[in-house]
Amino acid sequence: MDNQPDGERNLLMIVGPCSAESENQLRTTASMIRRSEVPVSFFRAGVWKPRSQPGNFEGAGDVALEWLKNIRDEFHLPLITEVANARHVDLVLEAGFDAVWIGARTTVNPFYVQEIADALKDVNIPVFVKNPVSPDLNLWLGAIERIEEQISGTVYPIHRGFSVTGNSRFRNRPVWQIPIELKTRRPDLSLICDPSHIAGRREYIQEVAQKALDLNFGGLMVETHHKPDAALSDAGQQVLPTTLREIFLELKFREYVELTDEKAEALSSFREQIDKLDVHLLELLAERMEISSKIGEWKHDNSVSVLQPERWSFILKRAQSRGGDMGLSREFMDQLFKAIHDESIDRQTTLPRHFGAKKNVSNERNG
């Protein structure tokens, strides 16, 4: 690891500006990174920038490939950029880039991913795959597998958060359970976190990066710019290289080592308590769903609509308020009670078909 401080576990670090705006911008940023001794695995910059709306800065385009090659030669930094189609892949490989990433707007479309995978056939470079903009684990995993089938290099998933409705202080909600489930299914994959895109605001980058390390992520992708506020894209989530160094130094690296007998015994005691509470939670949920089914029967018999918006609004607001008093976050209460509500609705909407089937069987027997 280049410039990796002693005593810290290896952390793959992808750093650089959101976009390649000019050769001078890239050179100044790279020089500041070197002087600040930020650890660098790859120097990043977007050459082609697919934006949500036309008219925004969409990258300098092909000419930026030469700029970046000059930066690599001058500062000896491995290069990585985003590719969105086969043409991008061909140009990047011809320019001798060391790695590529596939963006969230590309991962959503298996046709795009397959085109890129085919263009990368038998190439031995790392390929990083960002999660799709929607919280769809199978779509993300499918993109990873398409790339794995074609390349001989390593594939790394990048968690950059999801575009979901609802209030959040982050630009993209992390929904940490999705990368956790990905790691559960594919423990061989080393997860990378993009705290810049999750946070959307530079003051939250440290917090998100630390959360990723606490969850044993293997690396970070952080946007850094020599003049962040003047950046032509995503200015609010970019930091100075000196600030990035401060963020890195504040990170706490938690080692995953074998527990001593004493520590294992203490942890086992806590886990036993958790296990008992989990069983109790399941029993309570089962009891609640049984009551919900009875309510569904009553609604069916009395021709009452399954969905009662006022009642649901009351339940959710009560959970948010009481949960907050107990130290439970609003986001957690939203996710928990929406999942419970969805299951209740599903049970109650399937009841009429269930009753119809039972009546038909009863009629056949009586006949």
Long-range contacts (C-beta under 8 A, 24 or more apart in sequence): 1-39, 1-41, 2-39, 2-40, 2-41, 3-37, 3-38, 3-39, 3-40, 4-39, 5-39, 5-249, 8-253, 9-253, 9-255, 11-39, 11-213, 11-218, 11-219, 11-220, 11-253, 12-41, 12-156, 12-190, 12-192, 12-218, 12-219, 12-220, 13-38, 13-39, 13-40, 13-41, 13-42, 13-219, 13-220, 13-222, 13-248, 14-41, 14-42, 14-44, 14-80, 14-128, 14-192, 14-219, 14-220, 14-221, 14-222, 15-40, 15-42, 15-43, 15-44, 15-221, 15-222, 15-223, 15-224, 15-241, 15-244, 16-42, 16-43, 16-44, 16-45, 16-223, 16-224, 17-44, 17-45, 17-46, 17-223, 17-224, 17-225, 17-231, 17-238, 18-45, 18-46, 18-49, 18-196, 18-223, 18-225, 18-231, 18-233, 18-234, 18-237, 18-238, 19-45, 19-46, 19-49, 19-57, 19-59, 19-60, 19-231, 19-232, 19-233, 19-234, 20-45, 20-46, 20-47, 20-59, 20-60, 20-64, 20-67, 20-68, 20-81, 21-57, 21-60, 21-231, 21-232, 22-60, 22-67, 23-67, 23-70, 23-71, 25-225, 25-226, 25-227, 26-67, 26-68, 26-71, 27-70, 27-71, 27-74, 28-226, 29-224, 29-225, 29-226, 29-241, 30-71, 30-74, 30-75, 30-77, 31-75, 32-226, 32-240, 32-241, 32-242, 33-75, 33-77, 33-224, 33-241, 33-244, 34-75, 35-241, 36-241, 36-242, 36-244, 36-245, 37-245, 38-224, 38-241, 38-244, 38-245, 38-248, 39-248, 40-77, 40-78, 41-78, 41-219, 42-77, 42-78, 42-79, 42-80, 42-98, 42-99, 43-68, 43-71, 43-72, 43-75, 43-77, 43-78, 43-79, 43-80, 44-80, 44-81, 44-101, 44-221, 44-223, 45-81, 46-81, 46-82, 46-233, 47-81, 47-82, 47-88, 47-92, 48-82, 48-84, 48-88, 49-82, 49-233, 50-84, 50-103, 50-105, 50-106, 51-233, 56-233, 57-232, 57-233, 62-91, 65-91, 65-92, 65-95, 66-95, 68-95, 68-97, 69-95, 69-96, 80-128, 83-116, 84-112, 84-116, 85-112, 85-115, 85-116, 86-115, 86-116, 86-118, 86-119, 88-116, 89-116, 89-119, 89-120, 90-119, 93-123, 97-125, 98-125, 98-126, 99-125, 99-126, 99-127, 99-128, 100-125, 100-127, 100-128, 101-127, 101-128, 101-129, 101-130, 101-158, 101-221, 102-127, 102-128, 102-129, 102-130, 102-143, 102-147, 103-130, 104-130, 104-131, 104-132, 104-133, 104-160, 104-197, 105-133, 107-131, 107-132, 107-139, 107-140, 107-143, 108-132, 108-133, 108-134, 108-139, 110-139, 110-142, 110-143, 110-146, 113-142, 113-143, 113-146, 113-147, 114-146, 116-147, 117-146, 117-147, 117-149, 117-150, 117-151, 118-150, 120-147, 120-150, 120-151, 121-150, 121-151, 122-150, 122-151, 122-152, 123-150, 123-151, 123-152, 123-153, 124-151, 124-152, 124-153, 125-151, 125-153, 126-153, 126-154, 126-155, 126-156, 127-151, 127-153, 127-154, 127-155, 127-156, 128-155, 128-156, 128-157, 128-158, 128-192, 128-221, 129-155, 129-156, 129-157, 129-158, 130-157, 130-158, 130-159, 130-160, 130-194, 131-157, 131-158, 131-159, 131-160, 131-161, 131-162, 131-178, 131-179, 132-162, 133-162, 133-163, 133-172, 134-162, 134-163, 134-164, 135-162, 135-164, 135-173, 135-175, 135-178, 137-178, 137-181, 137-182, 140-178, 140-182, 141-182, 141-185, 141-186, 144-186, 144-189, 155-189, 156-189, 156-190, 156-191, 156-192, 156-218, 156-219, 157-182, 157-189, 157-191, 157-192, 158-191, 158-192, 158-193, 158-194, 158-221, 159-191, 159-192, 159-193, 159-194, 159-198, 159-212, 159-217, 160-193, 160-194, 160-197, 160-198, 160-221, 161-194, 161-197, 161-198, 166-334, 168-331, 169-201, 169-204, 170-198, 170-199, 170-200, 170-204, 170-208, 171-197, 171-198, 171-199, 171-200, 171-201, 171-237, 172-197, 172-198, 172-200, 173-198, 174-198, 174-208, 174-211, 176-211, 176-215, 179-215, 179-217, 180-215, 183-216, 190-217, 190-218, 190-219, 191-215, 191-216, 191-217, 191-218, 191-219, 192-217, 192-218, 192-219, 192-220, 192-221, 193-217, 193-219, 193-220, 193-221, 194-220, 194-221, 194-222, 195-220, 195-222, 196-221, 196-222, 196-223, 196-234, 196-237, 196-238, 197-234, 197-237, 199-237, 200-236, 200-237, 201-236, 201-237, 202-228, 202-236, 202-237, 202-238, 202-239, 202-243, 205-237, 205-239, 205-247, 206-247, 206-250, 206-251, 209-247, 209-251, 210-250, 210-251, 210-252, 213-251, 213-252, 213-253, 213-254, 214-254, 216-254, 216-256, 222-247, 285-340, 288-340, 288-344, 289-343, 289-344, 289-347, 292-343, 292-344, 292-347, 292-348, 293-347, 293-348, 293-351, 295-348, 296-347, 296-348, 296-349, 296-351, 297-351, 297-355, 299-348, 300-348, 300-351, 300-352, 300-355, 306-345, 306-348, 306-349, 307-345, 312-341, 315-341, 316-341
